[in-house]
Amino acid sequence: MTKTKKKVDLFALFYQNSLVLEAIVIFGLFQIFTGGMFLTVRNLSNLLMQGATCSIIAITMCLVIITGNADLSAGRYLGMLAMVAALIQVNYGSVPSIVVVLIVFAIAIITGLWHGFWVGYMKLPAFIITLATQLVFLGINQYISDGRMVGPVKGIIAEMGNGYMPSISGTHNDTTLILGALIIIAYIAFTVAKEKKSIKQGLSEKNWMKLVPKMALIAILAAVVTVILYSYKGFAYAMIILFVLTIIVSYVSNNTKFGRYVYAIGGNKDAAALSGINVSKELLKLYVLHAVVVATAALVYVGRLSAATTAGGNGYEFTAIMGCVVGGTAITGGRGTVAGAVAGTLIMAALDNGMSLMNLDPAFQYIVRGGVLLFAIALDAYASNRKARTVQAV
């Protein structure tokens, strides 16, 4: 009896690795078009710093999108919180930085409760609610700042945006190498443990050869990033904040009841409610979590620029949403990963950085961003329709 060869699904293979392929294409083209400036150590390090703020927003923005909702106020909200932090530090210099951070987080929790109440309990469209609060936050920012730039910030807040990990020896960025090695080891251990659990539960076949190449690729990429950072200034605190939040929220979304509820609500809100999930309560919790994460991004943002302006955060929510979609989050809800959203947002940051290095006309930059977003949505829609047709055929 002859064994029939299993046909390789080229589209499925392409779709599963589309994020990596997009990164290779974007980085390769910009390296050529910028005359080798794009992949310099200095530019890549600055790129990671520039992309950190929007990537932090994307961490929970992707969960909001997974539930079938949105947050169009995140950018202006970030700008308002940055202004609050800067004003307190400039006008009331005796207030400790940690107290300023706590005030910002307190405002974030109140705002998250406000959004969660209207979206979760009053059942109003998140699109309209967050569009309205976007205008409110912009107005508050302009009023409290009187339309002027406020700064500089200091202490913990300045370190969050501009600080780098100190070295142990005092001469080399040895802490960067140590942290990079720990990240790679932690990733491999976590991935292996997760796969063993899936095999034990019967959710995955025991085929380590499918997992090893992916693990090796990610480990190599992490090692390359570590070497790049080591060659420049080392690991910035902003990058550490991004990494830690990504790990924590990824764990929450994959291993807790709250995470399972988020995906269930995005898959079918009515079915989730009928199964006993308190949809309103879970959405309230999600918007509070999202607000706190955006507040963290605001502190990193104002720390990096050392000042706040009325234009702060403008368009950041759209960059985060685009990053989520490029990273595989379904705009219709129910599917996506935190790590994918962060990677997608960093790719969008690379796109902006590369176009700026090329001195590309701003009009064409908008066209390119729109084209990338349209491609990502079209690819996701085609993959979903293809999967649906396959299921019907079976």
C-alpha positions in Angstrom: 0.0 0.0 0.0 1.6 3.3 -1.1 1.5 6.4 1.1 -0.1 9.5 -0.5 2.0 12.6 -0.2 0.3 15.4 1.7 0.0 18.5 -0.5 1.8 21.5 0.9 -0.6 24.5 1.3 1.6 27.3 0.1 -0.9 30.0 1.0 -1.3 28.7 4.6 2.5 28.6 4.8 2.8 32.2 3.5 0.0 33.4 5.8 1.5 31.8 8.9 4.9 33.5 8.2 3.6 36.7 6.6 4.8 38.9 9.5 8.4 37.6 9.2 8.2 38.0 5.4 6.9 41.5 5.6 9.7 42.5 8.0 12.3 41.0 5.7 10.9 42.8 2.6 10.5 46.2 4.5 14.0 46.0 6.1 15.7 44.9 2.9 14.1 47.6 0.7 14.9 50.4 3.2 18.4 49.2 3.5 18.8 49.6 -0.3 16.8 52.9 -0.7 18.6 54.6 2.3 22.0 53.7 1.1 22.7 51.4 4.0 21.6 53.9 6.7 18.6 51.9 7.8 20.3 48.9 9.3 22.9 50.8 11.2 23.2 50.1 15.0 22.3 53.7 15.9 19.2 53.8 13.7 17.9 50.3 14.8 18.4 51.3 18.5 16.5 54.6 17.9 13.8 52.7 16.0 13.1 50.4 18.9 12.9 53.5 21.2 10.6 55.3 18.8 8.3 52.3 18.4 8.1 51.5 22.1 5.2 53.9 22.9 2.8 52.7 20.2 3.8 49.1 20.8 2.9 49.4 24.5 -0.5 50.8 23.4 -0.9 47.8 21.0 -0.5 45.3 23.9 -4.0 45.9 25.1 -5.4 47.5 22.0 -5.3 44.1 20.4 -7.5 42.6 23.2 -10.0 45.5 22.7 -10.1 44.7 19.0 -10.4 40.9 19.7 -13.6 41.6 21.7 -15.0 43.4 18.6 -14.6 46.9 20.0 -12.1 49.7 19.5 -10.4 52.7 21.2 -10.0 55.8 19.0 -9.1 57.9 22.0 -5.9 56.3 23.0 -3.6 58.8 21.3 -5.2 61.9 22.6 -5.6 60.3 26.0 -1.9 59.5 26.0 -1.2 63.2 25.2 -3.4 64.4 28.0 -1.8 62.2 30.6 1.6 63.2 29.4 0.6 66.8 29.9 -0.8 66.1 33.4 2.5 64.5 34.4 4.6 67.3 33.0 2.5 70.1 34.5 2.7 68.5 38.0 6.4 68.2 37.8 7.0 71.7 36.4 4.5 73.6 38.6 4.9 71.5 41.7 8.5 70.4 41.7 8.3 69.2 45.3 5.9 66.4 44.4 7.9 63.1 44.2 8.0 61.4 40.8 6.4 58.3 42.1 3.4 60.3 43.3 3.0 61.8 39.9 3.1 58.2 38.4 0.4 57.1 40.9 -1.8 60.2 40.0 -1.5 59.3 36.3 -2.5 55.7 37.0 -5.5 56.8 39.2 -6.8 59.0 36.3 -6.3 56.0 34.0 -8.4 53.7 36.2 -11.2 56.3 36.3 -11.1 56.7 32.5 -11.1 52.9 32.0 -14.2 52.6 34.2 -15.9 55.4 32.3 -15.2 53.7 28.9 -16.1 50.3 30.3 -19.4 51.6 31.7 -20.6 53.0 28.4 -19.4 50.2 26.2 -20.0 47.2 28.6 -23.1 48.2 30.6 -24.8 50.8 28.4 -24.1 48.7 25.3 -23.1 51.8 23.2 -20.7 51.4 20.3 -17.1 51.7 21.4 -16.4 53.6 18.1 -18.7 56.5 19.0 -17.8 56.6 22.8 -14.1 56.7 22.2 -14.4 59.1 19.3 -16.3 61.4 21.7 -13.7 61.1 24.5 -10.9 61.6 21.9 -12.3 65.2 21.5 -12.8 65.6 25.2 -9.2 64.6 26.0 -7.9 67.0 23.3 -9.9 69.8 24.7 -8.7 69.1 28.3 -5.1 69.0 27.1 -5.4 72.3 25.3 -7.1 73.9 28.3 -4.7 72.8 31.1 -1.6 73.6 29.0 -2.9 76.8 27.6 -1.6 75.6 24.2 2.1 75.6 25.2 4.8 73.0 25.6 5.5 72.0 29.2 8.8 70.5 30.4 11.3 69.2 31.2 10.3 66.1 33.2 12.6 64.4 35.7 13.2 61.5 38.0 11.5 58.1 37.3 9.5 59.5 34.4 12.6 60.8 32.6 14.2 57.4 33.2 11.2 55.5 31.8 11.6 57.2 28.5 15.3 57.9 28.2 17.1 55.8 30.7 19.3 52.8 30.0 20.3 49.8 32.1 23.6 50.5 33.9 26.5 48.1 33.4 27.9 45.9 36.1 31.5 46.5 35.1 31.1 50.1 34.3 32.8 49.9 30.9 30.6 47.6 28.8 26.9 47.0 28.4 27.2 43.6 30.2 23.7 43.8 31.6 22.3 43.9 28.1 24.0 40.6 27.2 22.8 39.0 30.5 19.2 40.2 30.0 19.2 39.2 26.3 20.4 35.6 27.3 17.8 35.4 30.0 15.0 36.5 27.6 16.1 33.8 25.0 16.2 31.1 27.7 12.8 32.2 29.1 11.3 32.2 25.7 12.5 28.6 24.9 11.4 27.3 28.3 8.0 28.9 28.0 7.5 27.6 24.4 8.5 24.1 25.3 6.3 24.1 28.4 3.3 25.4 26.4 3.8 22.7 23.7 4.1 19.9 26.2 0.9 21.1 27.8 -0.9 21.1 24.4 0.4 17.6 23.6 -0.8 16.4 27.0 -4.2 17.8 26.5 -4.5 16.4 23.0 -4.6 19.8 21.4 -1.3 19.3 19.4 0.5 16.5 17.7 3.9 15.5 19.0 6.0 17.0 16.3 8.9 19.0 17.7 10.5 19.4 14.2 7.7 21.9 13.3 8.4 24.0 16.4 12.2 23.9 16.5 12.8 26.1 13.3 10.4 28.8 14.6 12.0 28.8 18.0 15.5 28.9 16.5 14.5 31.9 14.2 13.0 33.9 17.1 16.0 33.1 19.3 18.4 34.3 16.6 16.4 37.5 16.1 16.5 38.1 19.8 20.2 37.5 19.9 20.7 40.0 16.9 18.6 42.6 18.7 20.7 42.1 21.9 23.9 42.5 20.0 22.6 45.7 18.3 21.6 47.2 21.7 24.9 46.1 23.2 26.8 47.9 20.5 25.0 51.2 21.1 23.8 52.1 24.6 22.3 48.9 25.9 18.8 48.0 26.9 16.6 51.0 27.5 14.1 51.0 30.3 11.3 51.7 27.7 12.2 48.4 26.0 12.2 46.5 29.3 8.8 48.0 30.1 7.5 46.9 26.7 8.9 43.4 27.1 7.6 42.9 30.6 4.1 44.1 29.8 4.0 41.9 26.6 4.9 38.8 28.7 2.4 39.6 31.5 -0.6 40.4 29.2 0.3 37.5 26.9 0.2 35.2 29.9 -3.1 36.7 31.1 -4.7 36.4 27.6 -3.6 32.7 27.2 -3.8 31.3 30.7 -6.5 33.0 32.7 -10.3 33.0 32.7 -10.3 36.6 31.8 -8.2 35.9 28.7 -10.5 33.1 27.6 -13.5 35.3 28.2 -12.0 38.0 26.0 -11.7 35.6 23.0 -15.1 34.1 23.7 -16.7 37.6 23.6 -14.9 38.4 20.4 -16.0 35.1 18.8 -19.7 35.4 19.6 -20.9 37.9 22.3 -24.4 36.4 22.5 -23.1 32.9 22.9 -20.6 34.0 25.5 -23.4 35.6 27.5 -25.5 32.5 27.2 -22.6 30.4 28.5 -22.6 32.4 31.7 -19.9 35.0 31.0 -20.7 38.5 32.4 -19.9 40.3 29.2 -20.4 43.8 30.7 -18.1 43.1 33.6 -15.3 41.6 31.5 -15.4 44.6 29.1 -15.2 46.9 32.1 -12.1 45.1 33.3 -10.6 45.1 29.9 -11.0 48.9 29.4 -9.5 49.5 32.9 -6.5 47.3 32.0 -6.2 49.1 28.6 -6.3 52.6 30.2 -3.5 51.6 32.7 -1.3 50.3 29.8 -2.0 53.5 27.8 -1.0 55.5 30.9 2.3 53.6 31.0 2.9 54.5 27.4 2.2 58.1 28.2 4.9 58.1 30.9 7.4 56.5 28.5 6.4 59.0 25.8 6.8 62.2 27.9 10.0 60.8 29.5 11.5 60.2 26.0 10.7 63.7 24.7 11.2 65.3 28.2 8.2 67.6 27.5 4.5 67.4 26.7 2.6 69.3 23.9 -1.0 69.7 22.8 -0.2 67.6 19.7 1.2 64.8 21.9 -0.1 61.3 20.9 -1.8 62.5 17.7 -2.5 59.5 15.5 -0.9 57.0 17.9 -4.1 55.0 18.2 -4.2 54.5 14.5 -0.6 53.3 14.4 -1.4 50.8 17.2 -4.5 49.6 15.4 -2.6 49.2 12.2 0.1 47.3 14.0 -2.5 45.0 15.5 -4.0 44.2 12.1 -0.6 43.7 10.5 0.3 41.5 13.4 -2.6 39.1 12.7 -5.4 40.5 14.9 -8.7 40.1 13.1 -10.5 43.5 12.8 -13.8 41.6 13.1 -12.7 40.2 16.5 -12.2 36.8 18.0 -8.6 36.3 16.9 -5.1 37.7 17.5 -2.1 37.6 19.8 -0.4 40.2 22.0 3.1 39.3 20.6 1.8 39.6 17.0 0.3 43.0 17.7 3.6 44.3 19.3 5.7 42.9 16.4 3.2 44.4 13.8 3.5 47.8 15.5 7.3 47.7 15.5 7.1 46.9 11.8 4.9 50.0 11.3 7.4 52.0 13.2 10.1 50.7 10.9 8.0 51.7 7.9 7.7 55.3 9.2 11.4 55.4 10.2 12.5 54.2 6.7 10.3 56.6 4.9 11.6 59.5 7.0 15.2 58.5 6.2 14.3 58.5 2.5 12.8 62.0 2.9 9.7 60.7 1.2 6.9 63.2 0.7 4.4 63.1 3.6 1.6 62.6 1.0 3.2 59.4 -0.2 3.9 58.3 3.3 0.1 58.3 4.0 -0.5 56.4 0.8 2.1 53.7 1.7 0.6 53.3 5.2 -2.9 53.0 3.8 -1.7 50.4 1.3 0.0 48.3 3.9 -3.1 48.4 6.1 -5.4 47.5 3.1 -3.1 44.6 2.2 -3.1 43.2 5.8 -7.0 43.4 6.0 -7.4 41.9 2.6 -5.0 39.0 3.4 -6.8 38.4 6.7 -10.2 38.4 5.0 -9.1 36.1 2.2 -7.6 33.7 4.8 -10.8 33.7 6.8 -13.0 33.1 3.8 -10.7 30.3 2.6 -10.9 28.6 5.9 -14.7 28.9 6.0 -14.9 27.3 2.5 -12.6 24.5 3.6 -14.8 23.8 6.6 -18.0 23.7 4.5 -16.3 21.4 2.0 -15.5 18.9 4.8 
